[in-house]
């Protein structure tokens, strides 16, 4: 079960936190198990002189050899302790999914231990013979209320207290599963692990108990069938696709809801309970978005709402069994017409919800005010817990495989890499939005090819500007008072060049050089526009006039370069190319692509010959840059 929870949660959170969420599932068992052995089991099932209807007392630091004389009783005691330990640590694991990406690891260890102790009292109320709701006749066969409901309500309080993740509800934010495959694999493991939990709660196969175990297994599979069919239907109806999160929520919420009544439910009961549970859980998703409650893994729709419905379903569908008499002679509403069992179930539900929410909130406040703190800083959240807590980098950047803990220098390097990646992502998104706003459309072949050319030197950047200028002049809709999207994009060239086409400069003073290069391109374009006004016959682009047009453009660049101080244009030139490692032959290819772009009917060979023959134009650009150096 814990392996399934770990895969589900790590596949649902961001990649930069997937290792951290797996570690939290480990510490749930390690430290949570220690807390349960020391105090939790005694508070749930202690039968000492101070035990009462509210709390058990005794059996602390549990040792069956101390409490039992019979070897048979001792064996059952060991089995019971291990089974209840698995239940208790499940509650804290549920909370780990709710606080994913926001809680500090050290503080979470303490919170997990506290959740174990909080869960101990509802277990006593529901399952111990002295418990208050056990005496009233509450029915919870496999932990719907004292396990899933406790974890779900504390998870809700925790996620509200910690506030949403950074940029979670921003307009342009997109939060997807880091690994849907892992999430689905975890769902499979939980799904089939639930058979062991539900059927194992019958406590054996003797004295007719095997009938309850078999019935619980059938109810579990039928409930999951109902939930799965409903979630898939909802997904196709709402989105016309099978959404992975809908499928996961539908399956897991249905098996949570059936845990309370699994041993005494008929197959059609289970099918209906699972379908209703799936409907409720999927309906909760928009409400959480509207209220801006950040639930990364789906703890609230899977565990909280489904456990509430599961407890109420007992009061509607329950029949008394002839083996363990788990309902104490009570029947559900549809069989008895009485609301008594339903009222008992709802009273137990409300009590556990209020108690767990209040105590859980107090624990969160205390941890938040302590020197440890519980909420990670904005910087730590951005970097990710895999780096901050474990010295590992997540997959949101090019993977860093580090074999040993990070040194301070390496940590700084990783931090800068992550920040650079995020800035680049944000810039690319802004550019796409700008292109969409301008109505810019990429053409199938040459357009996509040209857009992929991130020009890293002056000549390639100049070719790009020239192509848009020529294309805008060929547009039949172009007039003196109108501006096409191509012209608008070209007019922004001076502002965009440094960010999109020029190489990354390493010194602050290089921004001046970048500005000068931008000025070259913009000045050349303006001079060509002025010449076009004087000579309207030059506006049509053909194979014959492309070379003189390129020559005029090169001359304009030459004039601008000659007016610059060489110190203002210090570029690294290697083998006749500007900074960026582009060779002179590459400029021929770039020119050929520009010519093909503005004149689609020309073939590749002709374009290459035309550009290559323009030696006077092509050779004026880079040598002048070399002279300026």
Secondary structure as UniProt FT lines:
FT   HELIX           2..12
FT   HELIX           15..17
FT   HELIX           18..35
FT   HELIX           36..40
FT   HELIX           41..45
FT   TURN            49..50
FT   HELIX           64..67
FT   HELIX           71..98
FT   TURN            99..102
FT   HELIX           105..127
FT   TURN            129..130
FT   HELIX           132..136
FT   HELIX           144..149
FT   HELIX           150..162
FT   TURN            166..169
FT   TURN            171..172
FT   HELIX           180..200
FT   TURN            201..202
FT   TURN            206..208
FT   HELIX           209..239
FT   HELIX           244..258
FT   TURN            259..261
FT   HELIX           262..264
FT   HELIX           267..291
FT   HELIX           300..304
FT   HELIX           305..317
FT   TURN            326..329
FT   HELIX           333..336
FT   HELIX           340..369
FT   HELIX           378..383
FT   HELIX           385..388
FT   TURN            389..390
FT   TURN            395..396
FT   HELIX           408..438
FT   TURN            444..445
FT   HELIX           446..452
FT   HELIX           458..474
FT   TURN            476..477
FT   TURN            480..481
FT   HELIX           485..491
FT   HELIX           493..500
FT   TURN            508..509
FT   HELIX           510..534
FT   HELIX           536..539
FT   HELIX           543..562
FT   HELIX           566..569
FT   TURN            575..576
FT   TURN            579..581
FT   HELIX           584..598
FT   TURN            600..601
FT   HELIX           604..613
FT   HELIX           615..628
//
